[in-house]
Amino acid sequence: MVNYIPITVLGFKKLKNELHSLKNFKRKKIVNDIKKARAHGDLKENAEYHAAREEQSFCESRIKEIEIKLSKMNIIDITKIPNKKKVVFGVTVTILNIISQKKFTYRIVGEDESNFKNKLISIKSPISRGLIGKFVGDIAKIKTPNGIIEYKIINVNHI
């Protein structure tokens, strides 16, 4: 049984671009760095050589990791799903903290795409889990380290 990993179209493109860059540019640069370092002689005391080999190891590990993830990904294009004002994976949701009256807007994305500074929250985050399945106007109770916080769902966009 394969556990599919949800990802947005943009997140999938970014991951594919990273893989392309690693395979077609980074790998070649590392191979050249290793050749140059080997030309310096004794490999036992050659810090440039060991650094390049370590970088090669990291690069190959990341390539393998991305390839495995891509094989398990389920690309979800939220623009092709009818907007029923329900919070689902890929939507941009605006919520209101009931107590502070502060509004927040987040996009619910896959784990590889999440970036809190850019208001991209992981589908596995507590706030996403609390919002998923709710509709505009509903109150979501989110468990936080500081207790339960209630948010009213103000808007749901499929962008």
N, C-alpha and C positions, 0 to 999 in steps of 0.2 A: 504494500500500500504506500503510495507516494503522498506525502504531505505537501500540498501546494502552498507556495509562498505568494501572498498577494502583493502586487506592485502596480503603481500607476504607469501610464504610458511614458510620461516624462522620466520617471525613475528607471524604467527599463532602458530607455535610450541612453541615459547617463551611465548605467552599468555597462551597456554594450560599448559605449565610447571609451570607457576606462579600460575594458578588456582589449579593444582594438589598439589603444595607445600603448598598453603594456606589452602586447605581443609584437607590434610593428615598430615601436620606437625605443621603449625602455630596454627591452631585451637586447636590441642591437647596440645600444649605448653601453650596456653592461659588458657585452662580449668584447667590445673595443677597449673598455677600461681594463679588462682582464688581460688582453693581449699586451697592452702598454705596460701594465704592472709586471707581467712575466719577463718583459724585455729588460727590466732592471736587475735581473739576476736571481740570487738566492731567495726562494719562496718562503723559507722558514722565518726570516726576519723582515719580510716585505709587507708592511702595513697596508699599502695601497692594494695589493693583491687580495689580502684577507678581507678588507673592507668591500672590495668589488664582489668577492665570492659571497659574502654575507648579504649584500644587496641583491645578488642574483637569487639567493635562497628566498628572500622576502618576496621578490617579484614573482617567482615561480609559484610560491604558496598562494599569493593573491590571485594569480591567473587561475589556478586550480579551484580556489574558493569561489570565484565569480562563475566559472564554468559550471560548477555543481549547482550553484544558486539559480543560474539561468535555466538549467534543465528542469528545475522544480517550480519555476515561476508561473503564476497565473496573472496575466496582464489584464487589468481592469480599466477600461476607458469609461470614466464616469459620464462623459458627455453623451454617450450612447444609451444611458439608462434613464428612463423617464423620472423626472423630479416629482416625487410624491411628498416632498417636504419631510422625508424621513432621513435620519442620520445613518449612513452606510459608508463602507470603505470608499475613500476617494473624494468625498464631499468636502466642501469648505463650509464650516459651521460657525455661526456667531452665537455666543452665549452671554448671558448676563449673570454675574454673581449677585444673588438675591440680597445678601447682607451689604456688601460694599457698593453695589450698583455699578460696578465696573464691567465694561464689555470686553470680550476677547473673541478673536477670530482665529480659527485653526483649520488646517487641512489635515484630514486623517489619511495617513500614508503607510507604506510598508516599513519594516524595521530599518532596512538599508537606506531609506530616504529621509528618515526622521532628522529634524534639525530644529530644536526648540527656538533658537534665535530667529529662524525664518518662518516660525509659526507652523512648522510641519511636525505633527505629532504621530508617533507610532501607534498602529492599530492595537498594540499590546499594552499601551500605557493605561494607567488607571482612569484617566479622564476619557480616553477613547472608549474603553470598555463600558464606562458609565453612560456614555452618550449613544452608543450604537443601538439602533432599534427604536429610539425615541423620535418623536415628531415635533415640528415647530409648535411652541406653546407648552410643551411638556416640561416638567421639572425633573432634572437629573440630580441624584444624590451621589456625590463623588467622595469616596473615602480617601482622606489624606493623612499624613502624619500629624496634622494639627486638628484632626477630627473630620466630621462629615461636612462638606460644603455643598450647598444647593445652587444649581445653575438653571436658569430658564433658557430654553432654546429659542432664540430670536429668529434665526434665518438659516436655511440650508440651501447652498448653491452647488450646482453641478458644473463646475468650470475646470 
